[in-house]
Structure formats: structure tokens, C-alpha cells
Amino acid sequence: MNLRSQAGLGLLMTALASAAMAAPASAAEAPVVVPLHGLEPVLPMDAPTVDTGVPLLMPGAPTVFHEGQTLPDIGLPEVPFTSTLPETDLAAPLPELIDGSRPGTAQLTSPDSPLAAVTPAAEVGSPVGLPDGDRYGLPELTLPDAGVRTAAAKGALQPQLGLAQP
């Protein structure tokens, strides 16, 4: 990796870190502009631009219900998160193939869209059952059930691809 590539990588990391630090905690996203102008010496055209954001997830309260059990399940509850996927805009100027032509810019955009996610969860059932009258009120011991719930994310992107004329 040459010095120029290291400097470009350092600028990219600095831009991402400053964008994440500059956003307040109550904001729905941290804006990110990816600096790709360092690619211009390598590409036969102007460098593309990427303008997007990083969603900041807001945690909700865990939802756990224990109906009909003497002792609650032991485990790690699911924690819901909500956020908004930020608007993303990718613009790449098209190269001039014919002298004097103005080909325009290819653009890929995706508007804001809601995002809902749930963390993974683990459960271990209680080894103690309900009190039994035939056993003088002592609860019955059972083998505990164990389970893992996977993480889930729901969202819908609506990207649009187009050509912008100069």
C-alpha cells in the first residue's frame, strides 16, 4: 500500500468517525459522505459521489410474558430496535465516449425507509412445574426446555435508478 492509498484510507476513516461523533444521540441517523475524489487519478472519468447515513438504532423495552408459570423462564430477552434507513444517493458521471457529447450522470437513489430489528434471545424453561395435590402440594420437577430465537430485521428499500442530464 503506497503513501497515497494510506492517506486516502486515513481520510475515509476520519470522515466516517467524525460523522458518527458529530450526530447527537437523539438523531435518527449520522450523515456520511464518502470521499472518493482520491480515485480520480486512477479512473478515466470523474469520481463517483456517495452520500448516505448510518442509522442510529433506538432500543425499546424487552417484551417477555410468563403466563401460567410459577417461575419465569431464565434467559436473555429479545430487545426491539427501531430506526430509519437514511436516504442514499450514489452519482457517477458517465465518461465522454464521443467528442463533444454530454452523457450525463448515472444516479442510484434510495429514499428514507423505516427499519425494525430484534436482537437474538435465549430461553431456558423452569425445571419446577406447578404444585400438585397428589404430591402434598410439592411441585413436579421436569427437564427444562431450551431454545434460541434468531435476530430479525424488517425494512423495505425502494431504490430508483436514473440518468441525470447535465
C-alpha positions in Angstrom: 0.0 0.0 0.0 1.6 3.2 -1.1 1.6 6.5 0.8 -1.2 7.9 -1.4 -3.5 5.0 -0.7 -2.8 5.2 3.1 -3.6 8.9 3.1 -6.9 8.2 1.2 -7.8 5.4 3.6 -7.0 7.7 6.6 -9.2 10.4 5.2 -12.1 8.0 4.7 -11.8 6.7 8.3 -11.6 10.2 9.6 -14.7 11.2 7.7 -16.7 8.2 9.0 -15.6 8.7 12.6 -16.3 12.5 12.6 -19.8 11.9 11.0 -20.6 9.3 13.7 -19.3 11.6 16.5 -21.0 14.8 15.3 -24.5 13.4 15.3 -26.4 13.9 18.6 -27.7 10.8 20.4 -31.3 11.7 19.7 -30.9 11.9 15.9 -32.2 9.1 13.7 -29.1 8.9 11.6 -25.4 10.0 11.3 -24.8 11.5 7.9 -21.9 10.1 5.9 -20.3 11.5 2.7 -17.8 9.0 1.3 -14.8 11.0 -0.1 -13.9 9.2 -3.4 -12.1 12.1 -5.1 -8.8 10.2 -4.4 -9.9 7.8 -7.2 -9.8 10.4 -10.0 -6.1 9.8 -11.0 -7.0 6.1 -11.5 -10.4 6.3 -13.1 -10.9 7.6 -16.7 -13.7 9.8 -15.5 -14.7 12.0 -12.6 -15.0 10.1 -9.3 -18.5 9.0 -8.2 -20.1 10.5 -5.1 -21.8 8.6 -2.3 -24.0 10.5 0.2 -25.7 8.3 2.8 -26.0 7.9 6.5 -25.7 5.4 9.3 -28.9 4.6 11.1 -28.7 5.0 14.9 -30.9 2.3 16.5 -33.1 3.3 19.4 -33.7 0.4 21.8 -37.1 -0.4 23.1 -38.2 -2.3 26.2 -37.8 -6.1 26.2 -41.1 -8.0 25.9 -41.3 -11.1 28.0 -44.5 -12.8 29.2 -44.8 -15.6 31.7 -48.3 -16.9 31.7 -49.2 -20.0 33.7 -45.8 -20.5 35.2 -44.7 -20.4 38.8 -41.1 -19.3 38.0 -40.3 -17.2 35.0 -38.1 -18.6 32.2 -34.4 -17.9 32.7 -32.9 -16.3 29.6 -31.9 -13.4 27.6 -34.9 -11.5 26.3 -35.4 -10.0 22.9 -34.8 -6.3 22.7 -36.6 -4.4 19.8 -34.9 -1.6 18.0 -36.4 0.9 15.6 -34.8 3.4 13.3 -34.9 4.8 9.8 -32.6 3.8 7.0 -31.3 7.1 5.7 -31.6 8.4 2.2 -28.7 7.2 0.0 -27.6 8.9 -3.2 -24.9 7.4 -5.5 -24.0 9.5 -8.5 -21.4 8.5 -11.1 -20.6 10.8 -14.0 -20.5 8.9 -17.3 -17.4 9.1 -19.4 -17.4 11.1 -22.7 -17.2 8.4 -25.4 -17.8 10.7 -28.4 -16.0 14.1 -28.5 -18.4 16.9 -27.7 -21.1 14.7 -26.2 -22.6 15.3 -22.8 -23.6 11.8 -21.5 -24.8 12.9 -18.1 -24.7 11.2 -14.7 -25.9 7.8 -13.6 -27.8 8.1 -10.3 -29.0 5.5 -7.8 -31.1 6.9 -5.0 -33.0 5.2 -2.2 -35.3 7.4 0.0 -35.7 7.1 3.8 -37.4 3.9 4.9 -38.4 2.5 8.3 -36.3 -0.2 9.9 -37.4 -2.6 12.8 -35.0 -5.1 14.3 -35.0 -7.5 17.2 -31.9 -8.9 18.9 -31.4 -12.7 19.4 -32.9 -14.2 22.5 -32.2 -17.3 24.6 -34.6 -19.2 26.9 -34.3 -22.0 29.4 -37.6 -23.3 30.8 -38.2 -23.6 34.5 -37.4 -27.1 35.9 -40.1 -26.7 38.5 -43.7 -27.4 37.5 -47.0 -26.3 39.1 -47.8 -27.6 42.6 -49.5 -31.0 42.6 -52.2 -32.0 45.0 -51.3 -35.7 44.8 -47.8 -34.9 46.0 -48.9 -32.9 49.0 -48.5 -29.6 47.2 -44.9 -30.2 46.1 -44.1 -29.1 42.5 -43.2 -31.7 40.0 -39.6 -31.5 38.6 -39.2 -31.6 34.8 -36.5 -31.3 32.3 -36.2 -27.7 31.2 -36.8 -26.8 27.6 -34.1 -24.7 26.0 -34.4 -22.6 22.9 -32.8 -19.8 20.9 -34.6 -17.1 18.9 -32.8 -15.6 16.0 -32.4 -11.9 15.3 -34.8 -10.4 12.8 -34.8 -7.2 10.8 -37.7 -5.7 8.8 -37.5 -2.9 6.3 -38.2 -2.0 2.7 -35.9 -0.2 0.3 -37.3 1.5 -2.8 -34.2 2.3 -4.9 -34.5 4.3 -8.1 -32.0 4.2 -10.9 -31.9 7.0 -13.5 -29.8 9.2 -15.8 -29.5 12.9 -15.0 -28.7 15.1 -17.9 -26.2 18.0 -17.5 
